């Protein structure tokens, strides 16, 4: 008997429900209807499962971690000097970097529906390390009070019960709110069929791509059943193991008939193709991302990639963010966490160029922000947003209007009529600029430091001269008209 034949017989013996069979000694629900054992680790034998888990894990691990504090005006201030940022973005524990740690946990979530970490903290309550716990080494125990606790088994087989506050539990889709459901467990029959088809293909090609079965036609009859058994065993020994493929010699008019079952008859290739799509559906991964391009076109791959970000990775990121904020941050921390998807949504060079051009020309993106987004250092003078000349804010438009009803001050007498006309024009310009600045200061209610630079630029005066005027004018309650006259006097001062 050959080596593989032994395992074939062993596999068949596991279905024996007699007192001597192995059926009653197997763990419950381990063997599927197809006869295959399916577990989280065993499922990784399927290339499609491994590819889906790898896509989810590596994508989640590559997303930049952002910690920020909300501002009153709706903006966000990025925080990088907090212990949580150092923990999740730099070094979560002494054994792993942030990428390896996040990749491992997302793999646990994708395969088993749960991910665990042992929390180590300092006396100030700051978490210093997050040590991963393999989901197969931890189990949840419900208590009579309705509460629960965790039992952890280490590599030496010793069991400990850590305080619940020392275990960070990330859950996938759950039916009871306590434990996440494993996709492998839920799709066990489908994965079992895929494993059975894979093993069948391996056995088929191990048998020189010929069916393993057949029958021998014998015109006569054997002396007894023992003689038939001896012939069958001698034939199998002559055609198995090292004797596979050798010339078969039959005697006494015997004829060998090969069983006419082929891969095409069993639709083997179609079944394998369907299983790839079925596994991609299980993990919600576009088939083209696991190298299945059978239905991919140039027009739909980009859309499927966007759907992968929106409908696959965004829910996973939201699950991580909600768990981090609720279980790791302190109650008094006014911080929020976010995984940045900007890199996944970058698009090609022409799309990015059009995006930056639109933002810069319309004033909602500065040129330095565009440079930073492209991993280039900022340059001096590119921090101010640009504003189209034909589009201004309503308040700025009021400042630019020239008061048609403004009365020009009488021109000073001069011996030269040209001097009188120049002085009149100069005073009119000063009056217009003074009225515009006075209107802005009046709306603000006070003279601010930024107004000093504005006045100096508008009236072409030295900063020190304007600062001295502002120091005196701040203490004087002035109306808009009084402020205008004061600025006109300031501007006409030689």
ABEGO torsion letter per residue (X at the ends): XBAAAAAAAAAAAAABABAABAAAABBBGABBAAGBBBBAAAAAABAAAAAAAAAAAAAAAABBBBBBBBBAAGBBBBBAABAAAAAAAABABAABBAAAAAAAAAAAAAAAGBBBBBBBBBAAGBBABBBBBBAAABBBBBBAAGBBBBBBBBAAGBBBBBBAAABBBBBBBBAAGABBBBAAAAAAAAAAAAAAAAAAAAAAAAAGGBBABEBBBBABBBABAAAAAAAAAAAAAAABEAABGBBBBBBGGBBBBBBABBAAAAGAAAAAAAAAAAAAAAAGBBAAAAGBAAABBAAAAAAAAAAAAAAAAAAAAAAAAAAAAAAABBAABABBBBBBAAAAAAEBAAAAAAAAAAAAAAGABBAAAAAAAAGBBBBBGAABBBBBAABBBAAAAAAABBBAABBBBBBBBBABAAAAAAAAAAAAAAAAAAAAAAAAAAAAGBBBAAAAAAAAAAAGBBAAAAAAAAAAAAABBBBAAAAAAAAAAAAABX
